[in-house]
Every structure is written in structure tokens, then in C-alpha cells.
Amino acid sequence: MRWLAGPNGRRVSPQNQQRHLTLLRLQFNATLDQLDIFADVLTQRAEHETGVWLAGLDTVAAEALSLSGRYFESPPLVTYLDRGHGAAIRRARTRLPGGPKNPVGIVRVPRERMIGGCGIGSSLAHEVGHQGSALLDLVRSLREVLRGRMQKAGPQKPIWEILDRWISEICADYWALSKMGVAATLGLIGVVSLPRAFVFRINLDDPHPFPWIRVKLSCAMGQALYPDSQWGGLARLWNSLYPTSGLTPVKQRFIQLLEATLPAFVKLLINHRPKSLRGRSLREVMPVGQRQPMRLRALLRAWLQRPQNVHLPSPTLAFAVIGQGRADHSIAPEHESQLLARFLESWALNGVLGPETSRRLLSRSA
């Protein structure tokens, strides 16, 4: 307004005055949009209990993104809670309204997911997986391999083309599974357990695999990474909840072709060696050995037998152990919630006060 009232503003034409006004309005709206993006992230930190849990979830997100080997510089990650059914991430280094780059990754977690460990762990690791995939340029790298495979696929070429469309979400699901074991699959089942029509709704323009095949793919990846009878059991359970009988013959045939292709696709995925990993495969850079079911079961037995001796575990390992307990029905839901609450509080304090304080807190609340 001062510019308009001043000598420079009075000298320009009404057309130029209007141009300056509209640009100023756009800049102001972009600033408000940026404020809205970070408002919940900041204000929820002041909420009783929620603020501490979010600080713990920030630690979970950071550890879920990390890889040993310094393949990328991890950006800061922050979490917040929101209504709705699905989690989401606004990745770091993407554009904010108005043009500047986002300095942090912002992960939205549905409030309903805070009820159980598998749901929150799976959703958080999946969204962080999108950030990790972008930092490693996995989608572009895998698409080059997939398109080469298409040329040799013959009649199955359309199936590989569909997997190519879904590869971004598949990478995020793989990231969650490789970090959290069966907890990722259980969390996924909780998210996509929808009315039957939605579970079998096939939209080839959607980057997400339709829910039925997405769970079967998670089980196939789990069997490849962590051989165990539990994966076949989960796949059979999913079949019993959503049988393919009653679908049209065309849809049944399409699903059969997809299922038949999964073993070859999973082998290609876990053995992929992008340039960003400097010769190592996607399987080799993940903590697959530490997430084997027998190892997780042994850890859970030790935790339940001597809770006072539990040292604060890494976040993704904790979710993996709790998820394995859920899969084996060896941990009660209330005990799961108690463990998760203690761990979140300890991770939060660990980031502020150091590990010794966290250990004392964990021992006192055991």
C-alpha cells in the first residue's frame, strides 16, 4: 500500500498496479499454505502425551530411513497426527507452495493407527520408504530393469507393465517389510481390510496395487526375505477373508497371471543393484538377518521373561519384535500397547536427555 501511495506506484499504469497486487496476493497465500503445512507439526508437540509420542515417532522415522553405508544424506523427518485413513509424506527437498524446497520430510500418521504397534510402524516405515526410494533413485533404476524384462516377457508383457506402474508403492512396501518384518504385512492388512468391492477394485491408473494383490505381494516378499511358514498362513488367511470365487472370469484370470508372476518379480526386486548402492543389492543393505522370525521370537521371550533387563532397542527392531509376537499370538494387545508406550517415551527422552536417562525410565516403568 505504501508503494501504491508513493511516487513510484502513482507513476505506473493501473494494469501494472494490478499485476503487483495479484503477485503480492499469491505470495501471501503461499506463505499461509507453508504455515498450514507446519502448523500441526509444531502445535501437537505441546499436547499432553501426544507431544512425547511424536518425538518418539520422529526417532522411529529417522531410524527407519537410515542405511548402514552412507548411501545418502538423511534429511530431518518430523511426524504429526491427523484424521483420515491413510498415512502420507511430503518428502524433503520437494517444492513447497511458492517455490522454496521443503527442508524436512513431514509424515502424516492417522490417529487411528496409534492404537496398535503394527499399524503405526507399518505406515510410518512405508511413508519413510518413499523418501528412501527417492534418495536412492530406486523407481527410475527399477523401471529401467523392468522395461528390459518386458521386451522378453512375451504374452506376460502386460503383467510386467502393470508392475512397472505400481513400482513406487511396491518399493515403499518393500522398505517397510525389510525394516519391520511381519509387522509391516500385519499393518498393511489392517489398512487395506476394506469392503470386498474395494479390495478387488482394479484401477490401472492408481499407483497403488489393488489391496488383494498388495497383501499377496507382501507375503511373497516376506517369504523371500524371511523364510517361514507364517507367510503361507497369512496368504491363506487373506484368501479366506477375500476369496476370488464370485469374481468375473476375466478378473480371476488376471489375478492368476499376476500371482504367477510374483516369484520372478520379487527375485528381481530384492536382488536389484542400483548404482546408488555401489554394487550392493536391496536385500544386502537392509537388516534382513536381524529380522529373521526365530531371532525376533527369541528376543520377545527374553523381554517377556525379564522386562527389567530390557535395554532400549532400535525403533524398527522393537516394532519387528512386537509384530512377530502379534503374528504368533504370543503377546496380548494390552501388553503390546504398554511396551510401545514405554519405548516411544524412552526414544523421545533419549533424543533430548541421552541414553542413560532412557534406560532408567525403562527400568522404572517395567
Secondary structure by P-SEA (a helix, b strand, c coil): cccccccccccccaaaaaaaaaaaaaaaaaaaaaaaaaccccccccccaaaaaaaaaaaaaaaaaccccccccccbbbbbcccccbbbbccccccccccccccbbbbbbbccccccaaaaaaaaaaaaaaaaaaaaaaaaaaaaaaaaaaaacccaaaaaaaaaaaaaaaaaaaaaaacccaaaaaaaaaaaccccccccccccccccccaaaaaaaaaaaaaaacccaaaaaaaaaaaaacccccccaaaaaaaaaaaaaaaaaaaaaaacccccccccccccccccccccaaaaaaaaaaaaacccccccccaaaaaaaaaaaaaaccccaaaaaaaaaaaaaaaaaaacccaaaaaaaaaaac
